[in-house]
Amino acid sequence: MSFDRLLLAGESQKLEFKSSFDKTTVESLVAFANAQGGTILVGVSDAGVVIGVTLGKETLNEWLGQIKSATSPALIPDIETFTEQGKIVVAIRVGEFPVKPVSTRGRYFKRVASSNHQLTIGEIADLYMQSLQLSWDAHRAGNHTLDELSMPKIKRFIQQVNDNGRFELESTDLAALEKLNYITSGYPTWAAMLLFAKEPIRHNIHIGRFKTPSMIIDDRQFTDTLFEVVEQSMKFIISYISVAFEFDGSIQRKERFGYPLPALREALLNAVVHRDYTDGSDIQIKIFDDHITIYSPGLLYGGLKLAELNSDNYKSRLRNKLVAEAFYLTGNIEKYGSGFIRIRKAMSDYPELSLNTQEISGGFMLTFAQAKVEQLWKSNGTGQVTGQVTGQVTAEIVRLLSVMHDEMSRKQLQDALALKSRDNFDKRYLKAAIELKLIEPTIPDKPNSRLQKYRLTKTGQAQLLIRNKKTS
C-alpha cells in the first residue's frame, strides 16, 4: 500500500501515527509485539498529516537504545527513514514477539483495533501460557492431594473413554490419569480437580427461568464436577422448554422442542470447556419466554474474533487443554474448534430462531432468540402479502400444516389427517396450501412423480407461528 493510502486508511491494528518519539511510542511497540506486530510512523499527526521530525546524527541510535532499555524482553525494532512532502518521517517496525508478554517499565499492553489496551493480571498469564503452549488446568492444583479425587468418577471416566474408542486405557486407577497428564509428580492438576474431585471446587452454573429481567420464576445453582454439572443443567433447561408433538400416521409421535437440544447442549459444553476458571464468576443461563442466554466468564481466547465464529474454518485455541481433552475422549465433543459449526447445523431446522454472540462484562454470551413473526415474514420475501394469505387460510389448511414435518408424501399426509377421499384431500387441503405457497413439492418439475413429496415453505412456517401465537 502506498504511503498516501496508509495515511488515508488511518490508524489500525497494525499502524499508529506519532508526531514525536516519546514513552508512549515504546508502549505502542510493546502492544504490537504482544499482538500481531505493527508499524509506527513518527512525524505524522493523529489526523494523518505529515509534520515531519528533526533528526540529529545519533537520534535513531538513541531511540533504539531507549526502546531496548525500556522493554523486557528487549525489543530491537527495524527503523527506516524516508522523505514525504519534503519532510522526514521515521518508520519503526516490530513483529509479533515469539515469547509473550513483553512489558515496558512493569506494564503490559496489547494492540486492540487502533488503540493500546493495558493487560490485566489474568490476560498477562493467558499470553504467557499461550506463547509457551501451556494450559492453566495442566498445572498442579495448589495444595490439593490425590485423596481428594473420587475413584468412582475416575473409573466411570475411564470406562467412557474406552467405550468411545478414541483412546485405550488399560488401567482403571490413578495410573490412567497419570498417563493422560491429569496427575503430575504425584499430585492432581486443576483439570483433575474440576473433573474428578470428591468435593467439587467452587465453580457454579447458575440457571434461572425468567418472566421478565426482574421476575424470576425458578432459580437453581449447580455446583459439581464438570461431567455431572452438564447433565444437571441440561435437565433443568429441558424442563422449561416447550415441546410439540407431531404424528406421521404411525403409532409413533415425534417431539419438536422449542429450541434444538443439540445446539443448546453444544453451547453449554462450550461454556463449561472454554470458560476462564481463574475467574470466580458463575456460568449464567437465563431462560425467558422468547430467548435463552448462556454467559461464560472469560473473553474469546487466543485472539479469536466474534466475526470468525460465523465461518466454518475458524481456528480455536484451547484455554483449558486437559478439560477439553476429557470431553473429547468421552465423545461429548466431536472435534476441537467445531462447536459453532454444529450449533449452526442444528439451528438450520429452526428458521424461527436467531443466534447472537457478544463479548460483555469480561465474558462471552450466546443468545438463542425466537424471531418475531413479522421479521420472519420479511425474511422470506413475501411480507407484502401477509394479510392476504392469513385471511385465506382455512381450517383444513391449518390442519394440514399442523401435521407436516420434514418431507411427506401425499399418502402420508392423507393418512395423518385420517381422510378417506383423495379428491377432498387434493382440493381442500393439498392444492389450496400449494396455491397459497404454504407448502411446496420437492420435485416441482414432475408434479405427478411417484417420488413426489411435500414440505413447508418459510411462509408456511411463519403461518404456523402466527396460528400458534394466537392459540397460546
Sequence and secondary structure as in RCSB ss.txt:
>XXXX:A:sequence
MSFDRLLLAGESQKLEFKSSFDKTTVESLVAFANAQGGTILVGVSDAGVVIGVTLGKETLNEWLGQIKSATSPAL
IPDIETFTEQGKIVVAIRVGEFPVKPVSTRGRYFKRVASSNHQLTIGEIADLYMQSLQLSWDAHRAGNHTLDELS
MPKIKRFIQQVNDNGRFELESTDLAALEKLNYITSGYPTWAAMLLFAKEPIRHNIHIGRFKTPSMIIDDRQFTDT
LFEVVEQSMKFIISYISVAFEFDGSIQRKERFGYPLPALREALLNAVVHRDYTDGSDIQIKIFDDHITIYSPGLL
YGGLKLAELNSDNYKSRLRNKLVAEAFYLTGNIEKYGSGFIRIRKAMSDYPELSLNTQEISGGFMLTFAQAKVEQ
LWKSNGTGQVTGQVTGQVTAEIVRLLSVMHDEMSRKQLQDALALKSRDNFDKRYLKAAIELKLIEPTIPDKPNSR
LQKYRLTKTGQAQLLIRNKKTS
>XXXX:A:secstr
  HHHHHHH SBTTEEEESS SHHHHHHHHHHHTTT EEEEETB TTS B      TTHHHHHHHHHHHHEES  
  EEEEEEETTEEEEEEEE   SS   EETTEEEEEETTEEEE  HHHHHHHHHHHTT  GGGSB TT  GGGB 
HHHHHHHHHHHHHHTSS    SSHHHHHHTTSEETTEEBHHHHHHHBSS  S  EEEEEEEETTEEEEEEEE S 
HHHHHHHHHHHHHHTS EEEEE SSS EEEEESS HHHHHHHHHHHHHHS TTS   EEEEE SSEEEEEEES  
STT  GGGGGSTT     SSHHHHHHHHHTTSSSSTT HHHHHHHHHTT TTEEEEEEEETTEEEEEEEE  HHH
HHHHTT GGGHHHHHHH  HHHHHHHHH  SSB HHHHHHHTT   HHHHIIIIIHHHHHTTSEEESSTT TT T
T  EEE HHHHHHHHHHHHHH 
